[in-house]
């Protein structure tokens, strides 16, 4: 009986030691990592679907007065794309979903959205998104919610203070009125 009690205490001590080592290893892997940039989703208000069936997105070097073109993407949409998500006369078009993952409107560039049907250009620039950091475990794998906020941006030269979206998955909107 005394032998079993001693063995049990020894096993508990070893388990506590192992647990302590694991906690020390995990907490020592914590690092302060930069958060990733959030994005802006354009929301078109009062447009007909035919106004939005073709969209050209141009990416420019940030702060270069739209002089240094980096990339251009042509988005040809259909009614299925334009209805996601839509409400009455308002249509949000997440470019990364209808085109390509790298076409988020982020703060690292300035952007032009060209609507050929209306011969209209919307310019989004000077996206202010301060760099934040977060304590993450194991290289950031456990910090997927770490995003830099967007404090403001210029839309056609006018400052916009974006509001947080109520639609899941879309944090910031640029409202574009017809």
N, C-alpha and C positions, 0 to 999 in steps of 0.2 A: 504494500500500500504506500509506504513512504517512498519507495523507488518510483512508482508511477507519478506521485505528486511532484517529485524532483524533476522527472522527465517533462512533465507538463509545464512546469515553470521555465525550464530551459527552452522548450519549444516556443513559449510565449515571448521570452526575452529575444530569441532569434528573430521571430516574426516582427517584433517592435523595432529591432535593429534594421531589418530589411526594409520595413516601412519608412523609417527615418532616412535611410540612404536614398530610397526612391523619391521622397519629398525633396531632399536636398538637390538631387540631380534635376528634377523637374523645375524647381525654382531657380536653379543656376542657369537653366536654358532660357530664361526670360530675357528678352531684349526689347529695347525701344526701337520700333520699326516705323518707317514713314507710312502713313495711310495713302491709299490710292485716290486719284482724282475722281470725283463724281461727274455726272454728265447732265446735259440739258436735252430734253425732248421737245421738239417743236410741236406746237398745238395750233392748228389752223382754224380760225373762227370765221364763219360766214362764207366759206369757199364751197363751190360746187365740186363734185368728184372729178369732173372734166378739167377743172383748174389744177388738180393735183395728180393727174395721171402720169405726168412726167416731171421729175424734180432733179435738178443738178445741184450737187453739194460740192463746194470747193473749199479745200483746206489751205490756209495761208500761214506763213511764218508769223508768229505772234508779235504784235507791236510794230509791224513793218508796213502799215497803211495799205494792206492788201496788194503789195507789190510783188512778193515772193511766193508764187504758187507752189504748193507741195504736192497736192493730189486733187483729182477730180473724179467724182463718182456719178454716174447716170443711174437714176432710180426710175424704172418704169413700173407703175403700180396698176393693180386692178381693184375692183370693188371689194374683194376679200381683204386685201391689205389695208385699204382705206377705212374699213369698218372696225379696225382694231386699234385702240378703243375709240368709239365714236359716241357722241351724244347730241342729238338734234343737229345743229349746224356746226358742231365742234368736232374736229378730228385730230387725234394725236397720232403722229407717225414716228415710231421709234426706228430711226434710220438703221441702227445696228441689226434690227430684226428683219427688215425688208431688203437689206443690202449686205452688209458685212460687219462682223464684230468690231472691227477697228474704226468704224465710222460713228463712234459716239462723238457728240459735240462736247469736247472737254477743254479745260483751261490751258492746255499746252499749245493751242493754236487759235487763230482767228478763222471765222467761217463765213461763207456766203451760201445762201439758199436761193437758187434761181428757179423761178416758175415760168417756163417757156410759154405756156398757154396765156399768161397775162403779161409777159415780158417784164416781170418784176423780180427785183433782187432784194433780199433781206440780208443785212450784214449783222453778224454777232461777233463782238470783239471784246477785248479787255476784260475777259472773264477773271474775276478776282476770287481766288480759291486758296486761302492760306494753308500752308503745309502743317498738318497735325501729325503727332506721333502717338503710338499706343504700345503699352507693354504687351508683348506677345510671347507665347510659348512655342518652342520648336520652330523657329524661323517664320512665324506668322501663320501657320496652318490653322491656328485656332482663333484668328482675328478677321474673319470675313466681313465683319460689319464696320471695319475701320475705313471711313471715307472722309476726304477733305470737304468741308462745306463750301458752297458757292455763295459768297456774300453779295455779289452784284455782277452785272455785265452791261455792255452797251449793245442796244438793239437799234440799228439805224441811227446811231449817234446819241440816242437817249438812254440815260441810265435806268436800269431795271433792278429792283431788289426782289429777287425771286421768292416765292412762297413755297413751302414744302407741299408736295403733291399729296392728295388723298388716295390716289390710285396706287395700288401695290406695284413695286418695281420701278416706278418713275419718281425720282425725288424732286427734280426741278423742271419747270416748264418755261418755254419762251412762247408767249401768246402772240400769234401773228394774225392780225385782222385784215380782212379783205378790203 
